[in-house]
Structure formats: C-alpha cells, structure tokens
Amino acid sequence: MKKYTKQIMSLALVATLLFSLSGCREDFAKLNQDPSTVTTGNPGFLFAQGILEFEPSDYVYWFMNANKFVQWNQTGVLFEGVTSTWADGSPAQRLWVIDVLRYANELKHVRSNMPEEESNRYQHYSACLDILCIYMGIFDSDFVGDIPYTEAAQAIHGGTLTPKYDRVEDLYNLWLTNLDDNIRILTTVTGQVFQPAQDPIYNGNRERWAKLANSLKLKIAARMINVDRARAIRIAEEVANSPVGVLNGEGDDFLFNKATQHSSNQNFVYHWNNGFFQSMAGSLTAINFMVDNKDPRVRFVYRKNSWNSRVVQAFFNAGRQESVPHYIMDNIDYVVDGSGVYQFRGWKGAGEPWVRYYGVPLTFEGRLNSAVYGDWFEYSTRCRLENIVFQPFSGYEFEMVHGRNIFNLPVAPGDSPIQTRDQTPWWGMYMTTAEVNLYLAEFRLLGAALPESAAQYFNRAIAASVREYDRLARNNRIPYYGTTYNYCPFERVIDLQSGEIEAMMSNPDYQLTGDPALDLEKVYIQQILHFSMQPIEAYITGLRSGVPIINSALFPRTDYAAHSIPTSLIPRRMAITAPSVTDLMFDVLTKSLSDQGYTPGGGTILNTERMWQDRNNPQWGAGPKM
C-alpha cells in the first residue's frame, strides 16, 4: 500500500494540472497555456488516482443525509427523541460520480491518442474505472434520480459545459450493457498492463473485478423490482448463473483501505475527522432486535454506553442508585451491605458486552413524558455525577466511519482519565458477499430460478455480514476491540467470539421458514441491518420494500399518523433548490426538474414526486409487493 501511495505522489503535479481544468475550459486562459501542451497522464496513475477520488461516504453525506436516513428507517433516533421535525426533508448533495468520471474520461482520452496496439494494453484499467463510475452513478441517482453522466466531465477535451441530465432508466440500461462489456474485457482480453501496486482494491486481480461487475448488476436489478420485475428477475438469473461468479468470500469483498500515507490529503488515509451523529443513538427497536437475537453486529455499529461496573458503583457509593436508569438496573446483580450501600456483584441477563447496548424509544415526543421516558430523555441531569454525564444508551460507532477519533473511556469521578488517540488508516465497506447473497435470497423468494434456495443465500449472507463487520471493526481499531483498557474487571471485548454466529442464526427471527411474506420481510430486515454503515443503501431498501412494516410482529415501524406525520409525509428523495437564472446549467436543470415532475422545496412533494425507480414502490411501512 505504501508503494501505491508513493506512485500516487508522482502523479500529483499532473493530476493537479489536468483535473483542476476538467470542469471549465476557460481555466486554460487563466494559465495562458494551450490545452495541447498539457502533460499527458500515465494510464496506471490515472487509474490509481480515480480510486483515490472514489468517495460514496463523505462528511456531508453523513452529517446531512445519513442523519435523516437512519431516522426514516427507524434504526436511529436523535437523543431528544422523535419530534415534529422528524419527517423534514434533507437537501441533495453534489454529484460525486464526477470525481471519478474525470479520471475515466481522461484515461479514455489518453488512450485515444496512443497507437491502437499500445492503447489496447490498458483496457483493464478503463474497465475497472468504469465499474467504479457505475457504482458512483447508482449512488448519486439514489438521492435525486436523473443525473448528468454521459456528457459530464468532458469539457477539457471539447465536451459541453452544460451536460444533459440522463434519465435513470437510460442509465440503468447503459450501465448494465457496460458491465457486461467490462466483464468480457476482464475475462477474455489478455496482454494487459495492470499493476497490482496501483490497485488497492483487488491488487490487480481481474477475476475479482469481474465478479464485482457481475454483482453490481444485482444492485441495479434490486432497484427495478417494482418498476420492471420480469426484467429484474432475468438479470438476477443471469448473474447467478454466470461463470464469472459473484462476490463470495473475504478476498472478493469490495472492502478496502485507500492508503496508509499521503503527503497532500490526509483524508485519503483517515477519511475525515469532522463530528457527525453527535446526537444520534440507535433506536430501541433496532438495538433490542439485535441484542435479543445475540447479533454481534450491534457491537460494531453502536458504541457501548458509559455504564461500566465502576461507574455503576460510583453512583451506588454516592447513594444515587435511583439515578441508575431502570433498564440498566434490571441487568445488575447487587446486594445491599450493612450500611445500606448497594454493592455491584455482576451483570445479569446476557452479561457483558450485551448489557452495554440500549437504544432510544421511537415514541413521539417521549421527552415530554418524564414519568415514563425520563431515564432516556433526562439523562443529562439524572445520569450526572460530580458534573460528569454518563450516557445510558448507545450512540453510533464513529470510528467505523473515520479514523482520527479520540476515545475517552468512561471512568468514575476521581479515577485517572483513560484516552486513546489512534490515527488509524480508514477501511470502508462498499459491496460484499453479504449484500450479494441478500439480493439473491430476495430474488429467489420473488420467483427467480436460481441455483440455490432462498435459505441457503440468506444463511450465507448474514454469517458473512457478521464476519465483514468484525473485520471492519478490527481494521478500524474501534473502541473495545481487542482491549478492555484494564479498567473495569467486568469489561469484555467486542470481538467476534467463537460460536456467536451459530448462536445468532439459531434464533427464529434469523431463519427462513417457508412463509413467503414473512421470509421476504426477514430478508429486507437483514438488508437494512447489513447497511447500517451504508445508510443510503438502507434507505433505498426501505423505499423499495416498505420495511419496517407497521404492526409487524418482527421489527415493527412506529406510525406517527396520529401526530400529523403520516407515512405519506416521509421523504422519498432529497430536496432540490430552484436553479438560479445566473447558473450556467439553468436551462438544463430546469428541464430536468420538468422531465421528472419535480418541484423545488420540501414537504409532501418529497414523497409524492418520486424518482423513476421509486414510482411503483410501496409506501413506507406498507410491506413488500409480493
């Protein structure tokens, strides 16, 4: 990996020159330089830089959009609970596919100026960059629908400064065709220059790139199940029966670290270090479901609360046992000594680490009912000891998203502080064995003729998901992984333990039983849980499945219709602002809004004015279309 980053450094000057110009041809005038004299990029370097620029998980996304996605899917809740602003829309972010398209188009241009024989030696680089562009195109179109793609990021080579917005339907068709072409190139074309050191994803393994391309077809097909189910099923059957194969195992997973060092942009190494989800906890529904089923992923997605045994004993010593939240107290084994002081003896129930994970209720305005919900919503006063507040529920695990966190272990007042300041190169998860097999389980239940049963795909998927999250947690060195910090004698590490996957999968909620409707609901629930660290994917799953289902006996959606927030008010796309007449793209943007039937702004339009791929999907909470 270090060699890879050194090669990226040698591209720095060329990349800065080439791609600061790619947005607008007029920039050449500022440099007083003819475009034909600009240094030509090296294909391998362009490919490597394209990987560095691949970013479907930036800070803006996590701070603004993901915040809403987890609430609308009811896997996350604000510390203050659900309020009247719960269904407010979220603004669309900029289009991130452009960052990779620049390099893909530049590589295409560089190859077009080479002798044909030489150009043909770089087909694998082009195919792999195209796969990344397609991934990012799916990502961007999930937010707002139509996006500029076929004409985008080409101005430096004579393209337009006002690229058209391509229809999602057309893009899906294009991407499916391109993925097939990329698979053909990667599996049949030989004599290629494809340096492993320039490929931190698969180290130059073209077979794995081909599997990723084949698997991406499933991601597109899943978005088409209610707009063209027959075709979606055909695509799934083609994917499952292709000799190329799909992502299957750790070596195939699109889960990687971009760089271990970088001289100009540390975000390539550590992602970013801005705060996000600072006031967001897991929901009581989601965390209870995972803890009740002994799902180890709860420990990787969410962070332990602050109530280790020494903190509990500190409250006991202060005579503040009534301040210990009742749901924590229910899991404490204690005795009262001769002086009337409570003494912690151990954890009841599932024990550590499970007893450190609690969610926040999804009750509307629960904070106004302190008699029932005060242990959650008044924790800043009830759980305060010597001016230190001890959080009783579980927030999201920040270090699964960025690698420059400072972690302060919760310690009792008067004890020495324990802090970690790890600078850990960040690992991200994009598409894996679990996701692929969850799609295959879904399609099998919807009638696709696939080689294996829905249960086989389902079982493989959830076992793989746990292992993938454990690997991600280990690589990102999140708190409590591999260490208890030698502070609390009852503390336990969060690492995946032998036998835990089998114990989890023995629970009925994690098994398919032959009831088509219930089995399909279980598959969608597992998709949402697997996408805990990919909130846009969980959001899209909620859109196309109608899961969580209102009144479900398994994983129920809480309905706020009685509080003037019906499901028909929950957004199904991001809010778009009206284009400015001074914007060079004004005419193009105006046409795109008109073509899609979009109105700028928020409110009910974000539910009724749907993206093309969402138009036939069920309403929130209505459940899947069988």
Secondary structure, 3 states (H helix, E strand, C coil): CHHHHHHHHHHHHHHHHHHCCCCCCCHHHHHCCCHHHCCCCCHHHHHHHHHHHCCCCCHHHHHHHHHHHHHHCCCEEECCCECCCCCCCCECCCCCHHHHHHHHHHHHHHHHCCCHHHHHHHHHHHHHHHHHHHHHHHHHHHHHCCEECCCCCCHHHCCCCCCCEECHHHHHHHHHHHHHHHHHHHHHCCCCCCCHHHCCCCCCCHHHHHHHHHHHHHHHHHCCCCCCHHHHHHHHHHHHHCCCCCCCCCCCCEEEECCCCCCCCCHHHHCCCCCCCCCEEEEHHHHHHHHHCCCCCHHHHECCCCCCHHHHHHHHHCCCHHHCCHHHHCCEEEEECCCCCEEEEEECCCCCCHHHCCCECCCECHHHCHHHHHHHHCHHHHCEECCEECCCCCEECHHHCCCCCCEECCCCCCCCCCEECCCCCCEEEEECHHHHHHHHHHHHHCCCCCCCCHHHHHHHHHHHHHHHHHHHHHHHCCCCCCCCCCCCCCCCCCCCCCCHHHHHHCCHHHCCCCCHHHHHHHHHHHHHHHHHHCHHHHHHHHHHHCCCEECCCCCEECCEHHHCECHHHCCCCCEECCCCCCCCCHHHHHHHHHHHCCCCECCCHHHHCCCHHHCCCCCCCCCCCC
